[in-house]
Amino acid sequence: GDSVTQMEGPVTLSEEAFLTINCTYTATGYPSLFWYVQYPGEGLQLLLKATKADDKGSNKGFEATYRKETTSFHLEKGSVQVSDSAVYFCALGFSGGYNKLIFGAGTRLAVHP
Amino acid sequence: NAGVTQTPKFQVLKTGQSMTLQCAQDMNHEYMSWYRQDPGMGLRLIHYSVGAGITDQGEVPNGYNVSRSTTEDFPLRLLSAAPSQTSVYFCASSFAGGENEQYFGPGTRLTVT
């Protein structure tokens, strides 16, 4: 079945370090791919998305590229800040009347000054 | 716009009790969903709805009921609470199917003793 695998956390970085959070997926068909972020005590909010192969989603300095050949959607940021500390979820979703996202387990990021 | 609202924020139940988690959205979204979030497992879909009067089961529907009598509201009912239902519950809504951004409520933390 369809699934998302992302790297286990926690990921601990110093401020201004480079961030990569790996995400790979298994899907029948052609899903859209998402990164959602959950700040402490809050619900999830969309960080970025890509809807087809080779699309790059970007927002707030974060980027991820939809790689169909490697079934991956890795999240990157060149210089993290303390305010980026959160849990990041990779997810996939399908069009055509469905209303479900399939989430990875989440990766907690802690950024220290 | 208030977005997606959920009540209550916290709830403690005894085994066997029933209760309803409320969810409302003011964005005129057709699609609404309920997820539960458990440590190390990401979010799992409980039930979803693609419009008023239409609901369907997700990945983990047992022990939960839903109904959708209006576009705005999508309550989740726990019929007879069990300790395994201790979790954080999120309601989400979207304009259309799984390829679109979902907007999440702030969550309800439920403990069943």
Interface residues (C-beta under 8 A of the other chain):
Chain A: V4 P31 S32 F34 Y36 G41 E42 G43 L44 Q45 L46 K49 T51 F89 G93 F94 S95 G96 G97 Y98 N99 K100 L101 F103 G104 A105 G106
Chain B: V4 Y31 M32 S33 G40 M41 G42 L43 R44 L45 Y48 S49 V50 G58 E59 F90 A92 S94 A96 G97 G98 E99 N100 E101 Q102 Y103 F104 G105 P106 G107
